[in-house]
Amino acid sequence: MPKRTIELTEAEWTIIKAVWEHEPCAAPAIQEKLHKQTQWAYSTVRTLMDRMVAKGLLTAEKLRNLTLYRSAVTRAQAQRGELLYALKNAFNGALTPMVQCLLEAGQLNARELAELETLIKEKRKKIAKSKTVGRGS
């Protein structure tokens, strides 16, 4: 079963980053945390958070007159969704031009390049291994 692709709006990114830092948390705490940055009223934050619950991005637990929110997606899931969205929309699904763009635009040091090379080598081994296993079946 393929992983569900997570797509967040800019406002949802703002909310979920604050939730990740403070979960479990209530909407008033998130509104207070974000007010300087966003100028959002409590009702705006609460509406966004409730919509995120409906989309499966957050969970909500009612405790008397307080609703506590938690993330329902990890940073990795959200980042993966954002990356796949960019790949699909900005690069027409072509991975090589996207990686080339990232390499040219990024300020990579020798350690980061070595890490990328290691990841590529590991992926090559997995592909080779899966081809070998497929033949033996």
N, C-alpha and C positions, 0 to 999 in steps of 0.2 A: 504494500500500500504506500503510495507516494506521500511525502510529507506535505502538509498543508502550507501553502505560501502565505506568509504574513505580510500584509501591506498596511503601513500606517501613514496617516496624513501628518503634516508638519505639527499640527496641534496635538495629535495623538503621541507623537514622539516626545514633545515637551512634557506631556502628562506622564507617560510611562517611565521616562527617565527619572522624574521626581518620585514616582511610586517605587521604582527599583531601589532608590536611596533610602526610603523611609517606610517600606512595607513591614507589617500591615499599617495602613494609614487611613485617615478620614479625609473627606473632601475639603473641610475647612483648613486642615493643615497643609494640604497641597496648594490650595488657593493662596494661603499666606506665603508659602515658600515661593510661589511663582509670580506673585502680584507685582513686584518691582520690575521683573522682566517682561511680563505680558500685559499688565493692567487689567486682567480678567476679573470680573465679578465672581462671587461665590456661585451664583446660579449658572454661569458659563462653565465653570470648572465641574460642577456637579452634573450638568447636562452632558458634557464631554465624557466624564467618567461613566455615567450610566449607559451612554451609547457604546463605549468601549466594552462594557460588560455584555451588552447585547451582541457585539461582534466577536465575543470570546477572547478579547485581549486582556480583560481584567475579570476578577471574581469579586463578588460583594457578599459580605456576611452581615446581617442585621443583628445588632446587640442592643436591645431596648430601643432607644431613640438615636443610636449611632450606627452608621454603616461603615464597616471596615473594608477597604479595598486591598487586593493583592494582585500581582501580575499573574496572568495565565500563560504568558509567553516569556521565554528567556531572552536575554540580550542576543545570544547567538541566533535564535530563531528570527528575531526582528531584523538583525543585521543581514542574515541570509536572504530574507524576503526583500529587503531594500536593494541588495546586490543583484538578485535575480530580476527585479523590476528594471533596474538600470540596464542590465544585460539585454533584456527583451526590448526595451523601448529606445535606448540610446544607441545600442550596437546591433540591433536586429538579430539578437541571439548569438552573435559571433563572439566567441570568447577571446580569441587571439587579439583582435583589435582592442578589446577592452583591457586586457592585461598589458598590451603595448602602451596604451594610453596611461595606465596607472604607473608603469615603470618610467615613462618619460616625464610624467607630471610629478611623481613622488621624489622625495629626497631620501633615497634609500642608502643606508650605510652598508659596509661589507658584511656585518653580522646578519642584517635583514636579507640581503641577497643570498647568503649561505643558507638561511632558513628556508627561503623560497626554493632554492635548488634541492634541498633535502626533501621538501614536500613533493616536488615534482618526481624525484627519484622513487619515493615511497609509492606514489600513485602509479608510476610505471610498473613497479614490482607487483602491485595488486592487480593491475590489468593483465600482466603476463601470467600471474598465478591463476586468475579466473579463466583465462583462455586454456590453460593446461588442464584445469579441473573440468572444464566443459568438454574437452576431447575424451577424457577418461570415463565419462558417464555412459 
